[in-house]
Amino acid sequence: MVKSKQEAPAIVPRHVAIIMDGNNRWAKKRLLPGVAGHKAGVDAVRAVIEVCAEVGVEVLTLFAFSSENWQRPAEEVGALMELFLGALRREAKKLKENGISLRIIGDRSRFHPELQAAMREAEQITAGEKRFVLQVAANYGGQWDIAQAAQRLARDVQAGHLQPEDLTPELLQSCLATGDLPLPDLCIRTGGEHRISNFLLWQLAYSELYFSDLFWPDFKHEAMRKALADFSTRQRRFGKTSEQVEAEARR
């Protein structure tokens, strides 16, 4: 964990979501295989977790593997699965020791049974920890998330437990994979791209967006603190005017 305490930003987001982009380009720049970038990215994950724990973030969601990533070369996908399996087995006890609860969201059905079992075990080991929630999105897509929530509600309507007019945005949101957690306040994307790539489509409706040109393996403690400092300068209006927000803050 981080040895020296840093001053926390004035306003700390409850929930931070990160699109960890640029691993392959980081490796290519160094004439290394793509998987080397993913391995190097593990250190960035540790750094970001440390900063979030340090300043009091409640939830950190990391986009580890999208539903579209299966289209990548089979060798890279296989290496990613091995890396994921090893990280789950190696890090679960460390997360527990640091009071961090692990949750994995996404469609697990496509993963190898051994990996699915490792996911369940890691979640069980860390269950109940209260310092903050680390949420890993694996075989996740925002469109899938909304569709599975709609299917769940459709089954309830079909069974007579709900009427169509009972279906509200709030009810659908509660059925999303993140339904019991606060919505993301801040979404960070590394690697220089300026898009959200099917990540938490519903949940990011009013999130502040922060884009970094750093490749993910280079996004360490200071880069994360810089993103949080930038967030603390934002005025979040949620459709209101600046004057209304400032008047409410003075009350």
C-alpha positions as a printed NumPy array, in Angstrom:
array([[  0.   ,   0.   ,   0.   ],
       [  0.987,   3.671,  -0.339],
       [  3.491,   4.609,   2.357],
       [  3.001,   8.38 ,   2.567],
       [ -0.382,  10.018,   2.998],
       [ -1.292,  12.625,   0.383],
       [ -3.789,  15.418,   0.916],
       [ -7.193,  14.303,  -0.364],
       [ -9.009,  16.457,  -2.955],
       [-11.701,  18.785,  -1.627],
       [-14.474,  16.746,  -3.268],
       [-14.04 ,  12.975,  -3.551],
       [-16.189,  10.953,  -5.981],
       [-18.107,   8.116,  -4.343],
       [-17.761,   5.903,  -7.418],
       [-14.945,   5.984,  -9.979],
       [-15.125,   3.944, -13.197],
       [-12.06 ,   3.4  , -15.386],
       [-11.607,   2.21 , -18.965],
       [ -8.074,   0.806, -18.826],
       [ -6.907,   1.429, -22.393],
       [ -3.493,   1.38 , -24.051],
       [ -1.888,  -1.856, -22.847],
       [ -1.204,  -3.128, -26.367],
       [  0.14 ,   0.197, -27.584],
       [  2.379,   0.453, -24.507],
       [  3.855,  -2.955, -25.354],
       [  4.156,  -2.233, -29.089],
       [  6.082,   0.957, -28.344],
       [  8.607,  -1.19 , -26.452],
       [  8.7  ,  -3.935, -29.126],
       [  7.087,  -6.367, -26.696],
       [  4.166,  -8.801, -27.192],
       [  0.746,  -7.426, -26.33 ],
       [  0.375,  -9.54 , -23.219],
       [  3.405,  -7.744, -21.723],
       [  1.309,  -4.581, -21.668],
       [ -1.498,  -6.336, -19.829],
       [  0.966,  -7.699, -17.27 ],
       [  2.453,  -4.221, -16.774],
       [ -1.059,  -2.872, -16.335],
       [ -1.486,  -4.877, -13.129],
       [  0.833,  -2.419, -11.357],
       [ -1.387,   0.453, -12.482],
       [ -4.401,  -1.371, -11.038],
       [ -2.635,  -1.649,  -7.683],
       [ -1.684,   2.043,  -7.773],
       [ -5.222,   3.198,  -8.522],
       [ -6.659,   0.957,  -5.789],
       [ -4.195,   2.435,  -3.302],
       [ -5.131,   6.017,  -4.165],
       [ -8.869,   5.286,  -4.04 ],
       [ -8.525,   3.637,  -0.63 ],
       [ -6.369,   6.524,   0.571],
       [ -8.84 ,   9.318,  -0.297],
       [-12.088,   7.521,   0.576],
       [-13.615,   6.45 ,  -2.742],
       [-16.436,   3.972,  -2.018],
       [-16.569,   2.075,  -5.335],
       [-13.972,   1.528,  -8.067],
       [-15.136,  -0.165, -11.286],
       [-12.497,  -1.347, -13.751],
       [-13.328,  -2.313, -17.351],
       [-11.113,  -5.376, -17.663],
       [-12.583,  -7.26 , -20.63 ],
       [-15.452,  -6.157, -22.836],
       [-17.912,  -8.393, -24.652],
       [-16.264,  -7.185, -27.877],
       [-12.754,  -8.193, -26.777],
       [-13.423, -11.824, -27.779],
       [-12.744, -10.637, -31.348],
       [ -9.058, -10.126, -30.545],
       [ -6.471, -12.734, -31.598],
       [ -7.021, -16.064, -29.832],
       [ -3.484, -16.03 , -28.439],
       [ -4.04 , -12.661, -26.775],
       [ -7.439, -13.668, -25.384],
       [ -5.957, -16.874, -23.952],
       [ -3.105, -14.944, -22.325],
       [ -5.597, -12.485, -20.837],
       [ -7.637, -15.317, -19.346],
       [ -4.503, -16.817, -17.767],
       [ -3.541, -13.418, -16.388],
       [ -7.04 , -12.893, -14.978],
       [ -7.058, -16.343, -13.373],
       [ -3.658, -15.795, -11.789],
       [ -4.609, -12.344, -10.494],
       [ -7.793, -13.65 ,  -8.886],
       [ -5.916, -16.411,  -7.067],
       [ -3.031, -14.175,  -6.056],
       [ -4.81 , -10.975,  -5.054],
       [ -8.015, -12.071,  -3.286],
       [ -6.402, -12.491,   0.146],
       [ -4.539,  -9.181,  -0.238],
       [ -7.816,  -7.435,  -1.009],
       [ -9.392,  -8.957,   2.075],
       [ -6.452,  -7.895,   4.24 ],
       [ -6.987,  -4.331,   3.026],
       [-10.746,  -4.371,   3.628],
       [-11.703,  -4.408,  -0.052],
       [-14.719,  -6.321,  -1.319],
       [-14.404,  -7.736,  -4.856],
       [-17.341,  -7.994,  -7.237],
       [-17.256,  -9.16 , -10.845],
       [-19.958,  -7.994, -13.251],
       [-20.714,  -9.248, -16.742],
       [-21.848, -12.418, -18.49 ],
       [-19.704, -15.191, -17.004],
       [-21.181, -17.993, -19.111],
       [-18.503, -17.753, -21.816],
       [-15.591, -18.11 , -19.411],
       [-13.926, -21.478, -18.712],
       [-15.463, -23.242, -15.662],
       [-12.117, -22.992, -13.846],
       [-12.128, -19.221, -14.246],
       [-15.771, -18.986, -13.204],
       [-14.935, -20.95 , -10.053],
       [-11.99 , -18.633,  -9.302],
       [-14.316, -15.63 ,  -9.655],
       [-16.778, -17.069,  -7.156],
       [-14.011, -17.988,  -4.723],
       [-12.413, -14.525,  -4.857],
       [-15.79 , -12.889,  -4.252],
       [-16.487, -15.201,  -1.325],
       [-13.074, -14.541,   0.258],
       [-13.62 , -10.77 ,   0.181],
       [-17.368, -10.72 ,   0.891],
       [-18.406,  -8.345,   3.632],
       [-15.316,  -6.139,   3.564],
       [-16.293,  -2.506,   4.066],
       [-13.369,  -0.242,   3.139],
       [-14.539,  -0.031,  -0.451],
       [-15.873,  -2.109,  -3.332],
       [-13.62 ,  -3.118,  -6.224],
       [-15.853,  -4.02 ,  -9.154],
       [-14.314,  -5.697, -12.193],
       [-16.281,  -5.698, -15.457],
       [-15.428,  -8.875, -17.39 ],
       [-17.242,  -9.958, -20.562],
       [-19.3  ,  -6.88 , -19.86 ],
       [-21.067,  -4.508, -22.23 ],
       [-23.424,  -1.673, -21.438],
       [-25.926,  -2.838, -24.037],
       [-25.862,  -6.361, -22.55 ],
       [-26.443,  -4.872, -19.099],
       [-29.517,  -2.905, -20.179],
       [-30.86 ,  -5.893, -22.151],
       [-30.493,  -8.316, -19.219],
       [-32.284,  -5.838, -16.943],
       [-35.101,  -5.479, -19.485],
       [-35.38 ,  -9.273, -19.816],
       [-35.606,  -9.638, -16.044],
       [-38.414,  -7.089, -15.867],
       [-40.18 ,  -8.63 , -18.88 ],
       [-40.25 , -11.979, -17.076],
       [-41.816, -10.281, -14.044],
       [-44.477,  -8.711, -16.279],
       [-45.099, -12.043, -17.986],
       [-45.513, -13.719, -14.592],
       [-47.995, -11.073, -13.484],
       [-45.749,  -9.607, -10.755],
       [-45.542,  -6.254, -12.571],
       [-47.671,  -4.22 , -14.959],
       [-46.063,  -2.44 , -17.925],
       [-46.848,   0.932, -16.332],
       [-44.81 ,  -0.127, -13.279],
       [-41.624,  -0.057, -15.346],
       [-39.79 ,   3.144, -14.432],
       [-36.216,   4.303, -15.044],
       [-35.56 ,   3.784, -11.343],
       [-36.794,   0.191, -11.449],
       [-34.747,  -0.644, -14.542],
       [-31.67 ,   0.93 , -12.972],
       [-32.085,  -1.275,  -9.906],
       [-31.89 ,  -4.35 , -12.158],
       [-28.572,  -3.389, -13.741],
       [-25.399,  -5.201, -12.692],
       [-24.491,  -2.2  , -10.525],
       [-28.028,  -1.595,  -9.292],
       [-27.267,  -1.612,  -5.574],
       [-24.304,   0.785,  -5.841],
       [-24.074,   4.554,  -6.331],
       [-23.826,   5.699,  -9.934],
       [-20.32 ,   6.58 , -11.165],
       [-19.398,  10.194, -10.438],
       [-16.237,  10.049, -12.519],
       [-15.284,   7.953, -15.549],
       [-11.618,   7.904, -16.557],
       [-10.297,   6.606, -19.858],
       [ -6.589,   6.231, -20.518],
       [ -4.773,   5.747, -23.816],
       [ -5.826,   8.958, -25.551],
       [ -9.165,   7.733, -26.944],
       [-12.287,   9.852, -26.338],
       [-15.181,   7.399, -26.206],
       [-16.837,   5.118, -23.642],
       [-16.861,   1.926, -25.755],
       [-20.075,   0.318, -24.507],
       [-19.092,   0.729, -20.834],
       [-21.818,   1.408, -18.233],
       [-24.   ,   3.128, -20.844],
       [-26.946,   3.786, -18.534],
       [-24.859,   4.492, -15.45 ],
       [-22.622,   7.135, -17.071],
       [-25.506,   9.429, -18.05 ],
       [-24.359,  12.199, -15.684],
       [-20.808,  11.1  , -14.902],
       [-17.905,  13.502, -15.298],
       [-15.562,  12.26 , -18.04 ],
       [-11.773,  12.481, -17.782],
       [ -9.46 ,  11.448, -20.613],
       [ -5.736,  10.825, -20.203],
       [ -3.186,  10.412, -22.97 ],
       [ -1.178,   8.041, -20.774],
       [ -1.265,   4.359, -21.675],
       [ -2.771,   2.332, -18.845],
       [  0.525,   0.821, -17.533],
       [  1.805,   4.39 , -17.031],
       [ -1.303,   5.592, -15.159],
       [  0.005,   5.368, -11.605],
       [ -0.455,   7.221,  -8.305],
       [  0.2  ,  10.779,  -9.46 ],
       [ -1.911,  10.388, -12.594],
       [ -4.827,   9.139, -10.505],
       [ -4.45 ,  11.973,  -8.024],
       [ -4.434,  14.434, -10.934],
       [ -7.72 ,  12.976, -12.229],
       [ -9.314,  13.255,  -8.786],
       [ -8.064,  16.828,  -8.397],
       [ -9.608,  17.709, -11.765],
       [-12.913,  16.162, -10.673],
       [-12.955,  18.304,  -7.534],
       [-13.013,  21.44 ,  -9.736],
       [-16.083,  20.362, -11.724],
       [-19.523,  21.793, -11.039],
       [-22.113,  19.031, -11.372],
       [-25.449,  20.57 , -12.373],
       [-27.647,  17.578, -13.316],
       [-29.724,  19.806, -15.625],
       [-29.864,  22.804, -13.267],
       [-28.22 ,  26.179, -13.798],
       [-24.971,  27.202, -12.123],
       [-26.915,  29.759, -10.095],
       [-29.276,  27.099,  -8.753],
       [-26.411,  24.799,  -7.786],
       [-24.541,  27.628,  -6.037],
       [-27.689,  28.726,  -4.168],
       [-28.301,  25.176,  -2.947],
       [-24.671,  24.929,  -1.763],
       [-25.143,  28.064,   0.378],
       [-28.166,  26.679,   2.21 ]])
